[in-house]
């Protein structure tokens, strides 16, 4: 292989990587943001489980609770507390 062919292959590879990074930038950012929100929701539920247990309140660490807190944030947390109080 000549140096011209190697340079051409490396250049083509860089173009493919650049195109793929531009193509998947949005979905990757969305996935990372969803993962961060999920981890923060789990952390909030675990913290509330320990602190809220002292005053008689607790929310289980279920998939539904995690999804509600991850998607809705603080209002979702309030919604879960209200639903527990209501039912």
PDB file of N, CA, C and O in Angstrom, chain B, residues numbered from 101:
ATOM      1  N   UNK B 101       0.835  -1.163   0.000  1.00  0.00           N
ATOM      2  CA  UNK B 101       0.000   0.000   0.000  1.00  0.00           C
ATOM      3  C   UNK B 101       0.887   1.236   0.000  1.00  0.00           C
ATOM      4  O   UNK B 101       1.890   1.311   0.710  1.00  0.00           O
ATOM      5  N   UNK B 102       0.498   2.173  -0.793  1.00  0.00           N
ATOM      6  CA  UNK B 102       1.275   3.401  -0.859  1.00  0.00           C
ATOM      7  C   UNK B 102       0.820   4.368   0.225  1.00  0.00           C
ATOM      8  O   UNK B 102      -0.242   4.198   0.824  1.00  0.00           O
ATOM      9  N   UNK B 103       1.622   5.360   0.460  1.00  0.00           N
ATOM     10  CA  UNK B 103       1.276   6.348   1.479  1.00  0.00           C
ATOM     11  C   UNK B 103       0.045   7.157   1.063  1.00  0.00           C
ATOM     12  O   UNK B 103      -0.711   7.616   1.919  1.00  0.00           O
ATOM     13  N   UNK B 104      -0.155   7.330  -0.226  1.00  0.00           N
ATOM     14  CA  UNK B 104      -1.348   8.040  -0.707  1.00  0.00           C
ATOM     15  C   UNK B 104      -2.607   7.246  -0.368  1.00  0.00           C
ATOM     16  O   UNK B 104      -3.603   7.834   0.054  1.00  0.00           O
ATOM     17  N   UNK B 105      -2.586   5.931  -0.542  1.00  0.00           N
ATOM     18  CA  UNK B 105      -3.745   5.099  -0.238  1.00  0.00           C
ATOM     19  C   UNK B 105      -4.037   5.103   1.269  1.00  0.00           C
ATOM     20  O   UNK B 105      -5.195   5.153   1.684  1.00  0.00           O
ATOM     21  N   UNK B 106      -2.989   5.050   2.068  1.00  0.00           N
ATOM     22  CA  UNK B 106      -3.174   5.081   3.519  1.00  0.00           C
ATOM     23  C   UNK B 106      -3.781   6.421   3.942  1.00  0.00           C
ATOM     24  O   UNK B 106      -4.699   6.462   4.761  1.00  0.00           O
ATOM     25  N   UNK B 107      -3.264   7.510   3.380  1.00  0.00           N
ATOM     26  CA  UNK B 107      -3.792   8.835   3.689  1.00  0.00           C
ATOM     27  C   UNK B 107      -5.254   8.947   3.261  1.00  0.00           C
ATOM     28  O   UNK B 107      -6.075   9.522   3.976  1.00  0.00           O
ATOM     29  N   UNK B 108      -5.570   8.403   2.107  1.00  0.00           N
ATOM     30  CA  UNK B 108      -6.946   8.422   1.606  1.00  0.00           C
ATOM     31  C   UNK B 108      -7.868   7.621   2.522  1.00  0.00           C
ATOM     32  O   UNK B 108      -8.983   8.062   2.802  1.00  0.00           O
ATOM     33  N   UNK B 109      -7.428   6.456   2.994  1.00  0.00           N
ATOM     34  CA  UNK B 109      -8.248   5.630   3.888  1.00  0.00           C
ATOM     35  C   UNK B 109      -8.442   6.310   5.249  1.00  0.00           C
ATOM     36  O   UNK B 109      -9.538   6.279   5.809  1.00  0.00           O
ATOM     37  N   UNK B 110      -7.392   6.914   5.771  1.00  0.00           N
ATOM     38  CA  UNK B 110      -7.504   7.621   7.047  1.00  0.00           C
ATOM     39  C   UNK B 110      -8.453   8.806   6.906  1.00  0.00           C
ATOM     40  O   UNK B 110      -9.282   9.033   7.788  1.00  0.00           O
ATOM     41  N   UNK B 111      -8.352   9.553   5.833  1.00  0.00           N
ATOM     42  CA  UNK B 111      -9.243  10.682   5.592  1.00  0.00           C
ATOM     43  C   UNK B 111     -10.694  10.239   5.470  1.00  0.00           C
ATOM     44  O   UNK B 111     -11.591  10.885   6.012  1.00  0.00           O
ATOM     45  N   UNK B 112     -10.928   9.141   4.760  1.00  0.00           N
ATOM     46  CA  UNK B 112     -12.282   8.612   4.627  1.00  0.00           C
ATOM     47  C   UNK B 112     -12.806   8.148   5.983  1.00  0.00           C
ATOM     48  O   UNK B 112     -13.972   8.374   6.307  1.00  0.00           O
ATOM     49  N   UNK B 113     -11.957   7.507   6.771  1.00  0.00           N
ATOM     50  CA  UNK B 113     -12.359   7.069   8.110  1.00  0.00           C
ATOM     51  C   UNK B 113     -12.730   8.243   9.006  1.00  0.00           C
ATOM     52  O   UNK B 113     -13.696   8.169   9.765  1.00  0.00           O
ATOM     53  N   UNK B 114     -11.962   9.327   8.919  1.00  0.00           N
ATOM     54  CA  UNK B 114     -12.277  10.516   9.696  1.00  0.00           C
ATOM     55  C   UNK B 114     -13.607  11.135   9.274  1.00  0.00           C
ATOM     56  O   UNK B 114     -14.371  11.615  10.111  1.00  0.00           O
ATOM     57  N   UNK B 115     -13.876  11.119   7.973  1.00  0.00           N
ATOM     58  CA  UNK B 115     -15.161  11.637   7.496  1.00  0.00           C
ATOM     59  C   UNK B 115     -16.327  10.794   8.000  1.00  0.00           C
ATOM     60  O   UNK B 115     -17.376  11.329   8.357  1.00  0.00           O
ATOM     61  N   UNK B 116     -16.143   9.481   8.029  1.00  0.00           N
ATOM     62  CA  UNK B 116     -17.198   8.597   8.534  1.00  0.00           C
ATOM     63  C   UNK B 116     -17.434   8.855  10.023  1.00  0.00           C
ATOM     64  O   UNK B 116     -18.580   8.925  10.467  1.00  0.00           O
ATOM     65  N   UNK B 117     -16.356   8.998  10.792  1.00  0.00           N
ATOM     66  CA  UNK B 117     -16.492   9.277  12.227  1.00  0.00           C
ATOM     67  C   UNK B 117     -17.161  10.629  12.453  1.00  0.00           C
ATOM     68  O   UNK B 117     -18.008  10.759  13.337  1.00  0.00           O
ATOM     69  N   UNK B 118     -16.794  11.625  11.673  1.00  0.00           N
ATOM     70  CA  UNK B 118     -17.405  12.947  11.795  1.00  0.00           C
ATOM     71  C   UNK B 118     -18.897  12.898  11.469  1.00  0.00           C
ATOM     72  O   UNK B 118     -19.710  13.491  12.178  1.00  0.00           O
ATOM     73  N   UNK B 119     -19.252  12.196  10.404  1.00  0.00           N
ATOM     74  CA  UNK B 119     -20.662  12.083  10.022  1.00  0.00           C
ATOM     75  C   UNK B 119     -21.453  11.334  11.088  1.00  0.00           C
ATOM     76  O   UNK B 119     -22.574  11.723  11.415  1.00  0.00           O
ATOM     77  N   UNK B 120     -20.879  10.262  11.631  1.00  0.00           N
ATOM     78  CA  UNK B 120     -21.580   9.489  12.663  1.00  0.00           C
ATOM     79  C   UNK B 120     -21.759  10.315  13.931  1.00  0.00           C
ATOM     80  O   UNK B 120     -22.803  10.239  14.580  1.00  0.00           O
ATOM     81  N   UNK B 121     -20.746  11.102  14.286  1.00  0.00           N
ATOM     82  CA  UNK B 121     -20.872  11.914  15.499  1.00  0.00           C
ATOM     83  C   UNK B 121     -21.941  12.982  15.329  1.00  0.00           C
ATOM     84  O   UNK B 121     -22.661  13.292  16.278  1.00  0.00           O
ATOM     85  N   UNK B 122     -22.052  13.538  14.154  1.00  0.00           N
ATOM     86  CA  UNK B 122     -23.104  14.542  13.913  1.00  0.00           C
ATOM     87  C   UNK B 122     -24.487  13.886  13.886  1.00  0.00           C
ATOM     88  O   UNK B 122     -25.468  14.474  14.340  1.00  0.00           O
ATOM     89  N   UNK B 123     -24.554  12.683  13.359  1.00  0.00           N
ATOM     90  CA  UNK B 123     -25.820  11.980  13.248  1.00  0.00           C
ATOM     91  C   UNK B 123     -26.352  11.557  14.610  1.00  0.00           C
ATOM     92  O   UNK B 123     -27.551  11.662  14.867  1.00  0.00           O
ATOM     93  N   UNK B 124     -25.469  11.078  15.486  1.00  0.00           N
ATOM     94  CA  UNK B 124     -25.894  10.539  16.776  1.00  0.00           C
ATOM     95  C   UNK B 124     -25.739  11.514  17.937  1.00  0.00           C
ATOM     96  O   UNK B 124     -25.942  11.122  19.086  1.00  0.00           O
ATOM     97  N   UNK B 125     -25.387  12.763  17.678  1.00  0.00           N
ATOM     98  CA  UNK B 125     -25.185  13.726  18.748  1.00  0.00           C
ATOM     99  C   UNK B 125     -26.473  13.984  19.522  1.00  0.00           C
ATOM    100  O   UNK B 125     -26.457  14.013  20.753  1.00  0.00           O
ATOM    101  N   UNK B 126     -27.564  14.168  18.834  1.00  0.00           N
ATOM    102  CA  UNK B 126     -28.846  14.428  19.498  1.00  0.00           C
ATOM    103  C   UNK B 126     -29.339  13.255  20.321  1.00  0.00           C
ATOM    104  O   UNK B 126     -29.631  13.434  21.503  1.00  0.00           O
ATOM    105  N   UNK B 127     -29.447  12.056  19.750  1.00  0.00           N
ATOM    106  CA  UNK B 127     -29.908  10.915  20.547  1.00  0.00           C
ATOM    107  C   UNK B 127     -28.964  10.568  21.703  1.00  0.00           C
ATOM    108  O   UNK B 127     -29.425  10.155  22.767  1.00  0.00           O
ATOM    109  N   UNK B 128     -27.659  10.729  21.510  1.00  0.00           N
ATOM    110  CA  UNK B 128     -26.714  10.436  22.585  1.00  0.00           C
ATOM    111  C   UNK B 128     -26.894  11.426  23.725  1.00  0.00           C
ATOM    112  O   UNK B 128     -26.876  11.038  24.893  1.00  0.00           O
ATOM    113  N   UNK B 129     -27.067  12.694  23.397  1.00  0.00           N
ATOM    114  CA  UNK B 129     -27.284  13.711  24.425  1.00  0.00           C
ATOM    115  C   UNK B 129     -28.586  13.427  25.172  1.00  0.00           C
ATOM    116  O   UNK B 129     -28.642  13.578  26.392  1.00  0.00           O
ATOM    117  N   UNK B 130     -29.627  13.019  24.456  1.00  0.00           N
ATOM    118  CA  UNK B 130     -30.903  12.703  25.076  1.00  0.00           C
ATOM    119  C   UNK B 130     -30.762  11.504  26.007  1.00  0.00           C
ATOM    120  O   UNK B 130     -31.314  11.508  27.107  1.00  0.00           O
ATOM    121  N   UNK B 131     -30.029  10.480  25.578  1.00  0.00           N
ATOM    122  CA  UNK B 131     -29.843   9.287  26.404  1.00  0.00           C
ATOM    123  C   UNK B 131     -29.043   9.611  27.664  1.00  0.00           C
ATOM    124  O   UNK B 131     -29.366   9.115  28.743  1.00  0.00           O
ATOM    125  N   UNK B 132     -28.016  10.428  27.540  1.00  0.00           N
ATOM    126  CA  UNK B 132     -27.222  10.806  28.709  1.00  0.00           C
ATOM    127  C   UNK B 132     -28.045  11.645  29.686  1.00  0.00           C
ATOM    128  O   UNK B 132     -27.921  11.494  30.901  1.00  0.00           O
ATOM    129  N   UNK B 133     -28.877  12.519  29.152  1.00  0.00           N
ATOM    130  CA  UNK B 133     -29.728  13.346  30.006  1.00  0.00           C
ATOM    131  C   UNK B 133     -30.763  12.480  30.733  1.00  0.00           C
ATOM    132  O   UNK B 133     -31.035  12.698  31.914  1.00  0.00           O
ATOM    133  N   UNK B 134     -31.336  11.504  30.034  1.00  0.00           N
ATOM    134  CA  UNK B 134     -32.302  10.598  30.661  1.00  0.00           C
ATOM    135  C   UNK B 134     -31.630   9.758  31.741  1.00  0.00           C
ATOM    136  O   UNK B 134     -32.218   9.521  32.796  1.00  0.00           O
ATOM    137  N   UNK B 135     -30.406   9.306  31.487  1.00  0.00           N
ATOM    138  CA  UNK B 135     -29.680   8.526  32.492  1.00  0.00           C
ATOM    139  C   UNK B 135     -29.385   9.377  33.723  1.00  0.00           C
ATOM    140  O   UNK B 135     -29.509   8.896  34.849  1.00  0.00           O
ATOM    141  N   UNK B 136     -29.002  10.618  33.525  1.00  0.00           N
ATOM    142  CA  UNK B 136     -28.726  11.513  34.648  1.00  0.00           C
ATOM    143  C   UNK B 136     -29.985  11.765  35.477  1.00  0.00           C
ATOM    144  O   UNK B 136     -29.933  11.737  36.707  1.00  0.00           O
ATOM    145  N   UNK B 137     -31.104  12.009  34.815  1.00  0.00           N
ATOM    146  CA  UNK B 137     -32.357  12.241  35.520  1.00  0.00           C
ATOM    147  C   UNK B 137     -32.779  10.998  36.300  1.00  0.00           C
ATOM    148  O   UNK B 137     -33.294  11.109  37.412  1.00  0.00           O
ATOM    149  N   UNK B 138     -32.564   9.829  35.728  1.00  0.00           N
ATOM    150  CA  UNK B 138     -32.908   8.588  36.415  1.00  0.00           C
ATOM    151  C   UNK B 138     -32.056   8.411  37.662  1.00  0.00           C
ATOM    152  O   UNK B 138     -32.568   8.059  38.725  1.00  0.00           O
ATOM    153  N   UNK B 139     -30.753   8.656  37.533  1.00  0.00           N
ATOM    154  CA  UNK B 139     -29.872   8.527  38.699  1.00  0.00           C
ATOM    155  C   UNK B 139     -30.227   9.534  39.790  1.00  0.00           C
ATOM    156  O   UNK B 139     -30.205   9.197  40.974  1.00  0.00           O
ATOM    157  N   UNK B 140     -30.549  10.754  39.405  1.00  0.00           N
ATOM    158  CA  UNK B 140     -30.957  11.756  40.393  1.00  0.00           C
ATOM    159  C   UNK B 140     -32.283  11.383  41.049  1.00  0.00           C
ATOM    160  O   UNK B 140     -32.468  11.614  42.244  1.00  0.00           O
ATOM    161  N   UNK B 141     -33.197  10.814  40.288  1.00  0.00           N
ATOM    162  CA  UNK B 141     -34.473  10.366  40.848  1.00  0.00           C
ATOM    163  C   UNK B 141     -34.283   9.240  41.848  1.00  0.00           C
ATOM    164  O   UNK B 141     -34.917   9.229  42.903  1.00  0.00           O
ATOM    165  N   UNK B 142     -33.413   8.294  41.523  1.00  0.00           N
ATOM    166  CA  UNK B 142     -33.125   7.197  42.443  1.00  0.00           C
ATOM    167  C   UNK B 142     -32.482   7.736  43.717  1.00  0.00           C
ATOM    168  O   UNK B 142     -32.839   7.325  44.821  1.00  0.00           O
ATOM    169  N   UNK B 143     -31.536   8.653  43.561  1.00  0.00           N
ATOM    170  CA  UNK B 143     -30.866   9.233  44.732  1.00  0.00           C
ATOM    171  C   UNK B 143     -31.868   9.969  45.623  1.00  0.00           C
ATOM    172  O   UNK B 143     -31.798   9.871  46.848  1.00  0.00           O
ATOM    173  N   UNK B 144     -32.788  10.697  45.017  1.00  0.00           N
ATOM    174  CA  UNK B 144     -33.793  11.421  45.803  1.00  0.00           C
ATOM    175  C   UNK B 144     -34.714  10.458  46.544  1.00  0.00           C
ATOM    176  O   UNK B 144     -35.051  10.694  47.704  1.00  0.00           O
ATOM    177  N   UNK B 145     -35.120   9.382  45.890  1.00  0.00           N
ATOM    178  CA  UNK B 145     -36.000   8.419  46.547  1.00  0.00           C
ATOM    179  C   UNK B 145     -35.291   7.681  47.678  1.00  0.00           C
ATOM    180  O   UNK B 145     -35.885   7.429  48.726  1.00  0.00           O
ATOM    181  N   UNK B 146     -34.029   7.336  47.469  1.00  0.00           N
ATOM    182  CA  UNK B 146     -33.272   6.655  48.520  1.00  0.00           C
ATOM    183  C   UNK B 146     -33.065   7.588  49.710  1.00  0.00           C
ATOM    184  O   UNK B 146     -33.231   7.180  50.859  1.00  0.00           O
ATOM    185  N   UNK B 147     -32.700   8.845  49.434  1.00  0.00           N
ATOM    186  CA  UNK B 147     -32.503   9.813  50.515  1.00  0.00           C
ATOM    187  C   UNK B 147     -33.808  10.030  51.285  1.00  0.00           C
ATOM    188  O   UNK B 147     -33.802  10.092  52.514  1.00  0.00           O
ATOM    189  N   UNK B 148     -34.911  10.145  50.569  1.00  0.00           N
ATOM    190  CA  UNK B 148     -36.195  10.344  51.242  1.00  0.00           C
ATOM    191  C   UNK B 148     -36.602   9.108  52.029  1.00  0.00           C
ATOM    192  O   UNK B 148     -37.252   9.223  53.068  1.00  0.00           O
ATOM    193  N   UNK B 149     -36.230   7.934  51.548  1.00  0.00           N
ATOM    194  CA  UNK B 149     -36.548   6.696  52.264  1.00  0.00           C
ATOM    195  C   UNK B 149     -35.896   6.704  53.642  1.00  0.00           C
ATOM    196  O   UNK B 149     -36.519   6.315  54.630  1.00  0.00           O
ATOM    197  N   UNK B 150     -34.644   7.146  53.708  1.00  0.00           N
ATOM    198  CA  UNK B 150     -33.945   7.174  54.987  1.00  0.00           C
ATOM    199  C   UNK B 150     -34.419   8.331  55.872  1.00  0.00           C
ATOM    200  O   UNK B 150     -34.650   8.137  57.066  1.00  0.00           O
ATOM    201  N   UNK B 151     -34.564   9.520  55.304  1.00  0.00           N
ATOM    202  CA  UNK B 151     -34.951  10.679  56.105  1.00  0.00           C
ATOM    203  C   UNK B 151     -36.446  10.701  56.392  1.00  0.00           C
ATOM    204  O   UNK B 151     -36.858  11.080  57.488  1.00  0.00           O
ATOM    205  N   UNK B 152     -37.246  10.307  55.441  1.00  0.00           N
ATOM    206  CA  UNK B 152     -38.688  10.320  55.645  1.00  0.00           C
ATOM    207  C   UNK B 152     -39.165   9.221  56.569  1.00  0.00           C
ATOM    208  O   UNK B 152     -40.230   9.339  57.175  1.00  0.00           O
ATOM    209  N   UNK B 153     -38.389   8.150  56.685  1.00  0.00           N
ATOM    210  CA  UNK B 153     -38.767   7.072  57.592  1.00  0.00           C
ATOM    211  C   UNK B 153     -38.795   7.516  59.035  1.00  0.00           C
ATOM    212  O   UNK B 153     -39.536   6.958  59.843  1.00  0.00           O
ATOM    213  N   UNK B 154     -37.997   8.513  59.369  1.00  0.00           N
ATOM    214  CA  UNK B 154     -37.972   9.028  60.729  1.00  0.00           C
ATOM    215  C   UNK B 154     -39.243   9.753  61.117  1.00  0.00           C
ATOM    216  O   UNK B 154     -39.577   9.832  62.299  1.00  0.00           O
ATOM    217  N   UNK B 155     -39.952  10.282  60.140  1.00  0.00           N
ATOM    218  CA  UNK B 155     -41.189  11.014  60.440  1.00  0.00           C
ATOM    219  C   UNK B 155     -42.433  10.260  59.965  1.00  0.00           C
ATOM    220  O   UNK B 155     -43.536  10.806  59.964  1.00  0.00           O
ATOM    221  N   UNK B 156     -42.245   9.020  59.568  1.00  0.00           N
ATOM    222  CA  UNK B 156     -43.389   8.198  59.193  1.00  0.00           C
ATOM    223  C   UNK B 156     -43.769   8.248  57.728  1.00  0.00           C
ATOM    224  O   UNK B 156     -44.814   7.715  57.354  1.00  0.00           O
ATOM    225  N   UNK B 157     -42.965   8.864  56.894  1.00  0.00           N
ATOM    226  CA  UNK B 157     -43.235   8.896  55.458  1.00  0.00           C
ATOM    227  C   UNK B 157     -42.183   8.083  54.725  1.00  0.00           C
ATOM    228  O   UNK B 157     -40.995   8.162  55.038  1.00  0.00           O
ATOM    229  N   UNK B 158     -42.616   7.317  53.765  1.00  0.00           N
ATOM    230  CA  UNK B 158     -41.642   6.605  52.938  1.00  0.00           C
ATOM    231  C   UNK B 158     -42.275   6.295  51.590  1.00  0.00           C
ATOM    232  O   UNK B 158     -43.466   6.001  51.492  1.00  0.00           O
ATOM    233  N   UNK B 159     -41.461   6.366  50.575  1.00  0.00           N
ATOM    234  CA  UNK B 159     -41.866   5.980  49.230  1.00  0.00           C
ATOM    235  C   UNK B 159     -41.000   4.799  48.827  1.00  0.00           C
ATOM    236  O   UNK B 159     -39.784   4.825  49.019  1.00  0.00           O
ATOM    237  N   UNK B 160     -41.605   3.782  48.281  1.00  0.00           N
ATOM    238  CA  UNK B 160     -40.846   2.617  47.862  1.00  0.00           C
ATOM    239  C   UNK B 160     -39.965   2.930  46.665  1.00  0.00           C
ATOM    240  O   UNK B 160     -40.223   3.871  45.915  1.00  0.00           O
ATOM    241  N   UNK B 161     -38.946   2.148  46.501  1.00  0.00           N
ATOM    242  CA  UNK B 161     -38.029   2.309  45.375  1.00  0.00           C
ATOM    243  C   UNK B 161     -38.489   1.361  44.260  1.00  0.00           C
ATOM    244  O   UNK B 161     -37.848   0.347  43.983  1.00  0.00           O
ATOM    245  N   UNK B 162     -39.617   1.715  43.627  1.00  0.00           N
ATOM    246  CA  UNK B 162     -40.171   0.896  42.560  1.00  0.00           C
ATOM    247  C   UNK B 162     -39.909   1.544  41.210  1.00  0.00           C
ATOM    248  O   UNK B 162     -39.547   2.718  41.137  1.00  0.00           O
ATOM    249  N   UNK B 163     -40.090   0.789  40.157  1.00  0.00           N
ATOM    250  CA  UNK B 163     -39.880   1.321  38.811  1.00  0.00           C
ATOM    251  C   UNK B 163     -40.843   2.458  38.492  1.00  0.00           C
ATOM    252  O   UNK B 163     -40.479   3.416  37.810  1.00  0.00           O
ATOM    253  N   UNK B 164     -42.059   2.350  38.981  1.00  0.00           N
ATOM    254  CA  UNK B 164     -43.050   3.404  38.738  1.00  0.00           C
ATOM    255  C   UNK B 164     -42.632   4.691  39.435  1.00  0.00           C
ATOM    256  O   UNK B 164     -42.685   5.767  38.840  1.00  0.00           O
ATOM    257  N   UNK B 165     -42.216   4.585  40.691  1.00  0.00           N
ATOM    258  CA  UNK B 165     -41.780   5.780  41.426  1.00  0.00           C
ATOM    259  C   UNK B 165     -40.554   6.402  40.778  1.00  0.00           C
ATOM    260  O   UNK B 165     -40.470   7.624  40.652  1.00  0.00           O
ATOM    261  N   UNK B 166     -39.614   5.580  40.371  1.00  0.00           N
ATOM    262  CA  UNK B 166     -38.408   6.090  39.713  1.00  0.00           C
ATOM    263  C   UNK B 166     -38.777   6.793  38.404  1.00  0.00           C
ATOM    264  O   UNK B 166     -38.245   7.862  38.105  1.00  0.00           O
ATOM    265  N   UNK B 167     -39.679   6.202  37.628  1.00  0.00           N
ATOM    266  CA  UNK B 167     -40.082   6.805  36.358  1.00  0.00           C
ATOM    267  C   UNK B 167     -40.784   8.139  36.572  1.00  0.00           C
ATOM    268  O   UNK B 167     -40.534   9.095  35.839  1.00  0.00           O
ATOM    269  N   UNK B 168     -41.662   8.212  37.572  1.00  0.00           N
ATOM    270  CA  UNK B 168     -42.397   9.453  37.830  1.00  0.00           C
ATOM    271  C   UNK B 168     -41.439  10.560  38.257  1.00  0.00           C
ATOM    272  O   UNK B 168     -41.526  11.684  37.761  1.00  0.00           O
ATOM    273  N   UNK B 169     -40.526  10.247  39.175  1.00  0.00           N
ATOM    274  CA  UNK B 169     -39.587  11.265  39.646  1.00  0.00           C
ATOM    275  C   UNK B 169     -38.604  11.639  38.542  1.00  0.00           C
ATOM    276  O   UNK B 169     -38.225  12.804  38.425  1.00  0.00           O
ATOM    277  N   UNK B 170     -38.187  10.668  37.729  1.00  0.00           N
ATOM    278  CA  UNK B 170     -37.244  10.967  36.648  1.00  0.00           C
ATOM    279  C   UNK B 170     -37.871  11.838  35.573  1.00  0.00           C
ATOM    280  O   UNK B 170     -37.227  12.755  35.062  1.00  0.00           O
ATOM    281  N   UNK B 171     -39.108  11.562  35.230  1.00  0.00           N
ATOM    282  CA  UNK B 171     -39.754  12.314  34.155  1.00  0.00           C
ATOM    283  C   UNK B 171     -40.279  13.668  34.610  1.00  0.00           C
ATOM    284  O   UNK B 171     -40.174  14.652  33.878  1.00  0.00           O
ATOM    285  N   UNK B 172     -40.844  13.726  35.816  1.00  0.00           N
ATOM    286  CA  UNK B 172     -41.495  14.952  36.258  1.00  0.00           C
ATOM    287  C   UNK B 172     -40.661  15.790  37.221  1.00  0.00           C
ATOM    288  O   UNK B 172     -40.946  16.971  37.422  1.00  0.00           O
ATOM    289  N   UNK B 173     -39.642  15.195  37.812  1.00  0.00           N
ATOM    290  CA  UNK B 173     -38.774  15.943  38.722  1.00  0.00           C
ATOM    291  C   UNK B 173     -39.437  16.195  40.060  1.00  0.00           C
ATOM    292  O   UNK B 173     -40.106  15.317  40.605  1.00  0.00           O
ATOM    293  N   UNK B 174     -39.251  17.398  40.589  1.00  0.00           N
ATOM    294  CA  UNK B 174     -39.788  17.761  41.907  1.00  0.00           C
ATOM    295  C   UNK B 174     -41.317  17.689  41.933  1.00  0.00           C
ATOM    296  O   UNK B 174     -41.870  17.200  42.918  1.00  0.00           O
ATOM    297  N   UNK B 175     -42.028  18.156  40.892  1.00  0.00           N
ATOM    298  CA  UNK B 175     -43.494  17.986  40.923  1.00  0.00           C
ATOM    299  C   UNK B 175     -43.912  16.514  40.964  1.00  0.00           C
ATOM    300  O   UNK B 175     -44.922  16.180  41.584  1.00  0.00           O
ATOM    301  N   UNK B 176     -43.162  15.644  40.324  1.00  0.00           N
ATOM    302  CA  UNK B 176     -43.457  14.216  40.387  1.00  0.00           C
ATOM    303  C   UNK B 176     -43.263  13.657  41.776  1.00  0.00           C
ATOM    304  O   UNK B 176     -44.028  12.803  42.225  1.00  0.00           O
ATOM    305  N   UNK B 177     -42.228  14.144  42.463  1.00  0.00           N
ATOM    306  CA  UNK B 177     -41.991  13.740  43.848  1.00  0.00           C
ATOM    307  C   UNK B 177     -43.158  14.171  44.726  1.00  0.00           C
ATOM    308  O   UNK B 177     -43.635  13.405  45.563  1.00  0.00           O
ATOM    309  N   UNK B 178     -43.610  15.400  44.528  1.00  0.00           N
ATOM    310  CA  UNK B 178     -44.777  15.888  45.264  1.00  0.00           C
ATOM    311  C   UNK B 178     -46.027  15.097  44.928  1.00  0.00           C
ATOM    312  O   UNK B 178     -46.848  14.830  45.805  1.00  0.00           O
ATOM    313  N   UNK B 179     -46.177  14.723  43.673  1.00  0.00           N
ATOM    314  CA  UNK B 179     -47.318  13.920  43.251  1.00  0.00           C
ATOM    315  C   UNK B 179     -47.322  12.567  43.950  1.00  0.00           C
ATOM    316  O   UNK B 179     -48.375  12.094  44.379  1.00  0.00           O
ATOM    317  N   UNK B 180     -46.161  11.944  44.068  1.00  0.00           N
ATOM    318  CA  UNK B 180     -46.076  10.656  44.754  1.00  0.00           C
ATOM    319  C   UNK B 180     -46.416  10.806  46.236  1.00  0.00           C
ATOM    320  O   UNK B 180     -47.107   9.957  46.800  1.00  0.00           O
ATOM    321  N   UNK B 181     -45.938  11.874  46.867  1.00  0.00           N
ATOM    322  CA  UNK B 181     -46.273  12.100  48.272  1.00  0.00           C
ATOM    323  C   UNK B 181     -47.764  12.339  48.451  1.00  0.00           C
ATOM    324  O   UNK B 181     -48.375  11.830  49.391  1.00  0.00           O
ATOM    325  N   UNK B 182     -48.345  13.116  47.545  1.00  0.00           N
ATOM    326  CA  UNK B 182     -49.779  13.380  47.605  1.00  0.00           C
ATOM    327  C   UNK B 182     -50.578  12.104  47.384  1.00  0.00           C
ATOM    328  O   UNK B 182     -51.574  11.871  48.070  1.00  0.00           O
ATOM    329  N   UNK B 183     -50.156  11.280  46.441  1.00  0.00           N
ATOM    330  CA  UNK B 183     -50.863  10.027  46.168  1.00  0.00           C
ATOM    331  C   UNK B 183     -50.766   9.076  47.359  1.00  0.00           C
ATOM    332  O   UNK B 183     -51.725   8.366  47.665  1.00  0.00           O
ATOM    333  N   UNK B 184     -49.619   9.058  48.030  1.00  0.00           N
ATOM    334  CA  UNK B 184     -49.483   8.211  49.212  1.00  0.00           C
ATOM    335  C   UNK B 184     -50.393   8.723  50.335  1.00  0.00           C
ATOM    336  O   UNK B 184     -51.020   7.928  51.035  1.00  0.00           O
ATOM    337  N   UNK B 185     -50.465  10.018  50.504  1.00  0.00           N
ATOM    338  CA  UNK B 185     -51.309  10.596  51.530  1.00  0.00           C
ATOM    339  C   UNK B 185     -52.793  10.353  51.215  1.00  0.00           C
ATOM    340  O   UNK B 185     -53.598  10.104  52.113  1.00  0.00           O
ATOM    341  N   UNK B 186     -53.137  10.431  49.928  1.00  0.00           N
ATOM    342  CA  UNK B 186     -54.521  10.294  49.504  1.00  0.00           C
ATOM    343  C   UNK B 186     -54.998   8.852  49.634  1.00  0.00           C
ATOM    344  O   UNK B 186     -56.126   8.610  50.063  1.00  0.00           O
ATOM    345  N   UNK B 187     -54.167   7.911  49.276  1.00  0.00           N
ATOM    346  CA  UNK B 187     -54.562   6.499  49.299  1.00  0.00           C
ATOM    347  C   UNK B 187     -53.955   5.836  50.475  1.00  0.00           C
ATOM    348  O   UNK B 187     -54.161   4.640  50.684  1.00  0.00           O
TER     349      UNK B 187
END
